[in-house]
Amino acid sequence: MRAMTILAEKVRGAALADMPPAAPARATAVPDARRFTLGRVAALAAVPLIAFGIGLSAAPASADARPVPGSFADLVDDLSPAVVNISTSQRRVMAAGPNREEEEGMPELPPGTPFEDFFKDFFEKHGRPAPGPSRPVSSLGSGFIISDDGYVVTNNHVIAEADEIKVILQDDTEYAAELVGRDPKTDIALLKVTTDDKLPSVQWGDSDTLRVGDWVVAIGNPFGLGGTVTAGIVSARGRNIRSGPYDDYIQTDASINKGNSGGPLFNVDGQVIGVNTAIFSQTGGSVGIGFAVPSSLAKPVVNQLIKYGRTRRGWLGVRIQSVTPEIADGLGMAEAEGALVAGVTDDGPADKAGIQPGDVILSFNDQAVERMSQLPRIVAETEIDVEVPVKIWRKGKTETLKVDVGELDESDEVAAAPSEDEDKDDLKKPTGTTIKDLGITVAPVTAETRREFQLDDAESGVVVTKVDTDGPAARKGMRPGDVIVEVAQNQVTTPDELVEQVNDIRDKQNRKTVLFLVNREGSLQFVAVPLGQS
């Protein structure tokens, strides 16, 4: 099977460019496309799955089970007026000539301007076509009104880079919209329309109460077909599609397509429990796998945009990585859980609280951290400038520390995994002590090894000079030039100390894994290497 690819497609993509806001688009063939159309999809609905509602009311139910609706018609009648079409326009300067579709970003020049010939000669001299006239580019998406005074929620990618935004109600009433604020990390944007009329609105629900198998309804504007309704169930929760640091998507099989982005996902009580954002698709159309930002994540973002015009997130100041079974064994943990601290920002909240590299964060603010990906979202949602408890695993036992939560600068990360760069040249001169059951040769950090492996003056530890390509260390990604700073959370500065630590782990502690803290080009990360045979 050929590998799937991930393709982020914004609403103003080719399929929707120049589409008149009021007119439905004609169905067109989707180009060859095994696509993972990410949250940048703008449309959601298409073939109403309600059509499958055969005999739904006859389904057996226990006394405490939620009733299964025979029809969503009454629900849709109540909710549709608050679901809106989002129309955006943008003027783009297009290149002249055969590459006209390429945007040059140069100023549009009125015919006859004294500078017209100058710019034309300049572009041609530098091998670039002169800019052609600008043209409007339109795109369509969905949204929903959350207050009768005109606040409208949609996706950030629906309105990104728009020069003009319009909100169109079910009765074709059209309003100019002002952008209140946006949050690219959750793909949420908030608009405001001004009117003396009270607008229809919908209420937020609690996505945390959703169960896999619950009915959901999506209303939106797929392919410009406003007011389209589809229904399905919650297929999964807590999906990470790698679109941002706070991924926690609801997966649904309610049909979602381009143009539905930003539209609401409702529960059977008529409450918004998600913002439809992305689809998985091999064809570009709905295949029954859609993703919505849960209301538990979207609602706090919207509230902050209303209050501050921006998001204010908690900040801990750590770099983290996953706790694998091998790492858990190396740390003496009974099971793989939590977030392993690979680095701590100097003078950040974690540093001030005493959190150290090698600690495993098990809970934050009394919320369990079962896997690494949960920690950034939990920290981000925590109130700023408050003291919270952090439960950690350190050297074989648990401790609880107190942390004063800081405010995240959007240029920083709440918590990020160490980067992995391209492999270095493996043809370094092998020197030092060979540890056969790890498949590495190590040497002290000296002036010679600093020069040979281009190490910084501040680096200390034991440098890896050679890696056996068939050994355990190579399989875990270790390479020449890595500097081993700690073994099992004990600092090492000489090859003899490293060998002693490894022997102790194997012979006295009877562990099958050695946990290294490795400095790779200034970035610290933990590497768990299984012990081979001596």
Secondary structure, DSSP 8 states (H G I E B T S, - for coil): ----EEE---TTSTTTTT--TTS--------S--EEE-S-------S-GGGG-TTGGGS---TTS----S--HHHHHHHGGGEEEEEEEEEEEEESGGGTTSB-------TT-TTHHHHHHHHHHTT---EEEEEEEEEEEEEEE-STT-EEEEEHHHHTT-SEEEEE-TT--EEEEEEEEEETTTTEEEEEE--SS------B--GGG--TT-EEEEEE-GGG-TTEEEEEEEEEEEE--SSSTT--EEEE-S---TT-TT-EEE-TTS-EEEEEEEE--SSSS--S-EEEEEHHHHHHHHHHHHHHSS---EE--EEEEE--HHHHHHHT-SS--SEEEEEE-TTSHHHHHT--TT-EEEEETTEE--STTHHHHHHHTS-TT-EEEEEEEETTEEEEEEEE-EE--TTS-SEE---------S-----SEEETTTTEEEEE--HHHHHHHT--TT--SEEEEEE-TTSHHHHTT--TT-EEEEETTEE--SHHHHHHHHHIIIIIS--SEEEEEEEETTEEEEEEEE----
